[in-house]
Amino acid sequence: MTSSNICASTLFNVEGIVAVVTGGGSGIGLMITKALAANGAHRIYIVGRRDDVLKETARKTNPEVVIPIPGDITSRESLLRIAERVESETGYVNLVVANAGTMGPRPLKSAPDAPDQQPSISEYRAHALKTPMEDFNQTYAVNTTGVYYTALTFLDLLDAGNQKGNMGTDWRSQVIATSSIGGFSRLKGASFAYNSSKAAVTHMMKMMATSFVAYNIRCNILAPGIFPSDISGGIFANVGSGPSTVFEKEIVPAERAGKDEDIAGAILYMVGRAGAYLNGSVIVVDGGRLSTLTSTY
Ligand SMILES: NC(=O)c1ccc[n+]([C@@H]2O[C@H](COP(=O)([O-])OP(=O)(O)OC[C@H]3O[C@@H](n4cnc5c(N)ncnc54)[C@H](OP(=O)(O)O)[C@@H]3O)[C@@H](O)[C@H]2O)c1
């Protein structure tokens, strides 16, 4: 007879968890929210700037479990207000998914009047310099700085989650950042701001994993490949396909974009007992996409 501690129903169980998911109302954050809600989470606080998007997600998922909190993760005051609200309602959290993210300005890929040609050096320079520095900085504000302040804001509540002990004795509170395979890719034409902000957040989370050992709080990184969302719309347009269309094997070896199940599987592994030994780890879920790119590890 198989002992119950290694059965899938035990290993991937997230029942009773209290989670905060930034950007939980759309795209990959919504996939995470749905996966936790479908598997017995007690509360999932979803954060974003668009109240209507959050409310719609709560309504469609499970309004008793999924709680919208409008807020901006680039504002310390906003983050503190969100944490105060969670504290007043539940008093602890087990999991923070710092998933909110934004795209960044892109360099010029081809000559303005000849799509098949490399832009001249002056065209390339002029296009890049036309972009205000604020646009580049904003990408870092959301993708890197915002993740840092999100994690810091919830330290007390994550600690309270450990004291509560509702996830079992072998399980410790966790921050997961949604980074990206963009943080490893050197793809020509990709956004310098976006890709480097994702490389930064991946390294920052590893540093946090080391620093938070003293407080029994784990930090891990989810690095998705191509999933349908507002952010990735441009990628689908570039390869001339819709979210459900087949990708060439040379672009994505799995020959498709990521789906709900791919994020759900990864998140249930990372969050459940199965992933309780992860700390400072990067989980790449990309259908092999990185293998087709000039990449760095
Ligand atoms: N889709 C992909 O292929 C892919 C691949 C790799 C990594 N990722 C990463 O996955 C994460 C989610 O992106 P997505 O693809 O699912 O796109 P998305 O649907 O546009 O999600 C981004 C989410 O972040 C929220 N957000 C942005 N700025 C915010 C701010 N200042 N404060 C609070 N919330 C904010 C947005 O909500 P509001 O606009 O309402 O604030 C939105 O819900 C991002 O970190 C992204 O870099 C995506």
The ligand as an SDF file (V2000), in Angstrom:
LIG
                    3D

 48 52  0  0  0  0  0  0  0  0999 V2000
    2.3560   36.2950  -20.7090 N   0  0  0  0  0  0  0  0  0  0  0  0
    3.5810   35.8820  -20.8920 C   0  0  0  0  0  0  0  0  0  0  0  0
    3.9060   35.3110  -21.9300 O   0  0  0  0  0  0  0  0  0  0  0  0
    4.6120   36.0690  -19.7950 C   0  0  0  0  0  0  0  0  0  0  0  0
    5.8080   35.3800  -19.9150 C   0  0  0  0  0  0  0  0  0  0  0  0
    6.7470   35.4910  -18.9080 C   0  0  0  0  0  0  0  0  0  0  0  0
    6.4730   36.2530  -17.7950 C   0  0  0  0  0  0  0  0  0  0  0  0
    5.2970   36.9250  -17.7050 N   0  0  0  0  0  0  0  0  0  0  0  0
    5.0610   37.7080  -16.4920 C   0  0  0  0  0  0  0  0  0  0  0  0
    3.8160   37.3210  -15.9320 O   0  0  0  0  0  0  0  0  0  0  0  0
    3.3480   38.3800  -15.1140 C   0  0  0  0  0  0  0  0  0  0  0  0
    1.8940   38.6310  -15.4430 C   0  0  0  0  0  0  0  0  0  0  0  0
    1.8100   39.1850  -16.7590 O   0  0  0  0  0  0  0  0  0  0  0  0
    0.7340   38.6930  -17.8200 P   0  0  0  0  0  0  0  0  0  0  0  0
    1.4660   38.1700  -18.9780 O   0  0  0  0  0  0  0  0  0  0  0  0
   -0.2750   37.8530  -17.1650 O   0  0  0  0  0  0  0  0  0  0  0  0
    0.1050   40.0910  -18.3170 O   0  0  0  0  0  0  0  0  0  0  0  0
   -1.1500   40.9170  -17.8090 P   0  0  0  0  0  0  0  0  0  0  0  0
   -2.4050   40.1760  -17.9820 O   0  0  0  0  0  0  0  0  0  0  0  0
   -1.0210   42.2650  -18.4250 O   0  0  0  0  0  0  0  0  0  0  0  0
   -0.8880   41.0180  -16.2470 O   0  0  0  0  0  0  0  0  0  0  0  0
   -0.1740   42.0290  -15.6200 C   0  0  0  0  0  0  0  0  0  0  0  0
   -0.8950   42.2900  -14.3140 C   0  0  0  0  0  0  0  0  0  0  0  0
   -0.1170   43.1510  -13.5030 O   0  0  0  0  0  0  0  0  0  0  0  0
   -0.9700   44.1300  -12.9550 C   0  0  0  0  0  0  0  0  0  0  0  0
   -0.1870   45.3400  -12.7230 N   0  0  0  0  0  0  0  0  0  0  0  0
    0.6120   45.9930  -13.6110 C   0  0  0  0  0  0  0  0  0  0  0  0
    1.1400   47.0880  -13.0450 N   0  0  0  0  0  0  0  0  0  0  0  0
    0.6710   47.1230  -11.7650 C   0  0  0  0  0  0  0  0  0  0  0  0
    0.8440   48.0180  -10.6960 C   0  0  0  0  0  0  0  0  0  0  0  0
    1.6100   49.1110  -10.7940 N   0  0  0  0  0  0  0  0  0  0  0  0
    0.2080   47.7440   -9.5300 N   0  0  0  0  0  0  0  0  0  0  0  0
   -0.5730   46.6470   -9.4020 C   0  0  0  0  0  0  0  0  0  0  0  0
   -0.7770   45.7590  -10.3970 N   0  0  0  0  0  0  0  0  0  0  0  0
   -0.1730   46.0110  -11.5630 C   0  0  0  0  0  0  0  0  0  0  0  0
   -2.0560   44.3680  -14.0060 C   0  0  0  0  0  0  0  0  0  0  0  0
   -3.2390   44.8460  -13.4200 O   0  0  0  0  0  0  0  0  0  0  0  0
   -3.6680   46.4050  -13.5580 P   0  0  0  0  0  0  0  0  0  0  0  0
   -3.3260   46.8300  -14.9470 O   0  0  0  0  0  0  0  0  0  0  0  0
   -5.1390   46.3950  -13.2760 O   0  0  0  0  0  0  0  0  0  0  0  0
   -2.8990   47.1300  -12.5140 O   0  0  0  0  0  0  0  0  0  0  0  0
   -2.2500   42.9630  -14.5460 C   0  0  0  0  0  0  0  0  0  0  0  0
   -3.2430   42.2610  -13.8310 O   0  0  0  0  0  0  0  0  0  0  0  0
    4.2460   39.5810  -15.3920 C   0  0  0  0  0  0  0  0  0  0  0  0
    5.1990   39.7210  -14.3640 O   0  0  0  0  0  0  0  0  0  0  0  0
    4.9170   39.1970  -16.6930 C   0  0  0  0  0  0  0  0  0  0  0  0
    6.1480   39.8460  -16.8730 O   0  0  0  0  0  0  0  0  0  0  0  0
    4.3580   36.8540  -18.6800 C   0  0  0  0  0  0  0  0  0  0  0  0
  1  2  1  0
  2  3  2  0
  2  4  1  0
  4  5  1  0
  4 48  2  0
  5  6  2  0
  6  7  1  0
  7  8  2  0
  8  9  1  0
  8 48  1  0
  9 10  1  0
  9 46  1  0
 10 11  1  0
 11 12  1  0
 11 44  1  0
 12 13  1  0
 13 14  1  0
 14 15  2  0
 14 16  1  0
 14 17  1  0
 17 18  1  0
 18 19  2  0
 18 20  1  0
 18 21  1  0
 21 22  1  0
 22 23  1  0
 23 24  1  0
 23 42  1  0
 24 25  1  0
 25 26  1  0
 25 36  1  0
 26 27  1  0
 26 35  1  0
 27 28  2  0
 28 29  1  0
 29 30  1  0
 29 35  2  0
 30 31  1  0
 30 32  2  0
 32 33  1  0
 33 34  2  0
 34 35  1  0
 36 37  1  0
 36 42  1  0
 37 38  1  0
 38 39  2  0
 38 40  1  0
 38 41  1  0
 42 43  1  0
 44 45  1  0
 44 46  1  0
 46 47  1  0
M  CHG  2   8   1  16  -1
M  END
$$$$
